Amino acid sequence: MQIQPGAIDEAVAQRFGAQVEWLIALAGFKSTRGNEGPCQEWLAAEFAARGWAVDKFTIDIDSISHLPGFSPVVDADYTKAVQLVATHDVAEPAGKSLILQGHIDVVPTGAPELWARDPFTPTVIDGFLHGRGTADMKAGVSAMVFALDALRSLGAVPASRIHIESVSEEECTGNGALSTLARGYRADAAFIPESMGHRLIRAELGSIWFRLRILGRPGHILAGSSDGGHAILAATRYIEALAALTATINAEARSHPWFGPITNPVKFNPGKIRGGDWLGSVPSWCELECRLSVLPGHKLEDVRDRVSQAIRDCAEALDADVPTIAWIGFQADGHVFQPGTEAEALLAQIHEAVMGAPLDPFVMTATSDTRLYDLYYGIPTLCYGGHGTGLHAPSEAVDLHSLEKTTAIIARFIAGWCGLKSV
Ligand SMILES: [Zn+2]
């Protein structure tokens, strides 16, 4: 069956108030790592109420640890890492199959003093919904669900199979998305509506996470200490060494075919530090956790070798024992999403019709789940969504007008990709 695009937009608009209420409920869940369960349970009930078959499962490390794209798991209890795949299946498909994927894990809120209001009491102010996880990316999840609701309100469902996936672990490993692939979920295309400002990710950086455990030569402070003997001061020197390595990689990146035009695309983030036990003692230990970007085309193994070498060189200069290095989360490849796919052509056409301007592909200096589908499983994957601000910051918010447009764009995409049939 055919439905006029304008009718789809109208159906989205009619339900948009309900969509915002739904998003407020979803963003009210404090679904940080290890706490995703209640949020996923709520979503499972929402999916089941729509008549979709719901597969709810936890990540089985043994079934993914041998797969490309796997990232090591540290400090996490995967018996709580609930993943959801809801399926609308069609006996005799008339169109192409689709995966709609969103992640509901959110990053920690950080210092509470920096938040103007409670991070998990989402609040609408001047057309933006504020709160942790609103833009990254529960708004996108609401767009997936309400795009299908809008079509159904017009008496239509997709004319081919569609999986609606809600995963976790996007912010630290990608193992949630990987576990859905290991479980056998495939489609002719995948669509991830991250808040990308109505742009399409053309290329993204990978990243590696690692932890240094630095040991000092402890003693009474009266004896004094060199930087190398002082675990916390040594940590500052390792940070400097890794920042210098990053500068070297960024100098090389100037000739990268995709990231060359961007100034310093590779980011080094010393993101977490702890150490020492007693103010009267030279600290005996310090643990430093870091993230470093990986350019598409650069092998993870090579980047890890360069990190290890920089640490060894710094330890030698400090006359200190070489810290142990643990690879503790993301070991994610960078990736370029090749232009010219049928899915991109369809999105470009719909985007232009709705937004009144051509689709703008861009290279992103961060990591998303998108690579897992496209790079390792050959599923052409679009990462495209509306406008958000303050991702990972206390100012996180999503532009609701833009969210309504995104929902309409996804509904039109489903209609064009999967085809429609009567309920
Ligand atoms: Zn995200």
Residues whose N, C-alpha, C, O or C-beta is under 5 A from the ligand:
A	BS01	ZN	D136 M137 E194
